[in-house]
Structures are given as structure tokens and as C-alpha cells.
């Protein structure tokens, strides 16, 4: 998913959904790292993309918690 589309799709997500997505992406990232070490990953850029998605999700979650105060 393109970055702008991904950010727009996060706008209407509730906090619980964002937290669930973060956990899923972090688990997938951990799996990719293990696969990288064992030589199974062919596309190393997918790890970078997953890290950036997790960062975007955490940023959006932080924005929501700041706006709720």
C-alpha cells in the first residue's frame, strides 16, 4: 500500500484497531528478521517497509492520545 493511502486509511481507525495492527506488524517484522538470518528473505526492502509502517502506526496512535487529552 502506498504511504499516502496508508496514512489516509488510518484516519478513521479506532485506537484498539491501531494497537492490534501494531502488534501484527511487529510480529511479522520479527518473523522477517528471523527469515533474513536464515536466508529465506529475498526482498530485504520489505523489512524496511514494515519498520516504517510500525512507526507510522505508532505516530498515529500517539497523535490520537495527545488529541484526547
N, C-alpha and C positions, 0 to 999 in steps of 0.2 A: 504494500500500500504506500502511496506517495505521502511524503511528510505532511503537506498541507491538508490532504484529505484525512489523514490520521488525526491531526490536531482538531479539525472540524468535527470529526466523529466523536471526539472526547467531550465536546461541549455539553451534550445532554445526558451524559452518563452519571449515575449516582455514585456516591463515594464508595459504597460496598462493591460495586461493579469494577471501579478503578483498582481497588485493593486486590480483587480477585484476578484481574488482568495482570497486575504487577507480579503476583505470586506465580501465575502461569508462565510469564515471560522469563522470570528469574530461574524457574525450574528448567525451562527449555534452554536457557543460556548455560546453565550448569551442565546439562546433557551435551550441548555442543562443545563445551570446553573439554569434557572427558573424551568425546569422539575425536576432537582435534589431537589430543595427546596420543590416542591410539591409532591415528592416521585414517580415520573414517571420513573426516570432513574434507570435501573438495572445494567448497566455497567459503573461504575464510572471511569474506566480507559479510556473510550472514551473522557472524558473531558480533561484528561492529554494529551492524544494523539492529540487532537485538538489544545490545547495550544502550543504544541511542533511544530505542523505544521505551525501555525501562526508565531512562532518565526523563523522557517526555511525560510518561505516566506519573512519575513521582512529582514532577514540576506541576502538573495539572492538579494533583491531589493537594499539594502544598498551597496552590492558589485558592482552591476551594476552602481549605481550612482557614486561611487568612481572611477570606471574604465573609466567613461565617461568624467571625469574632465581632 
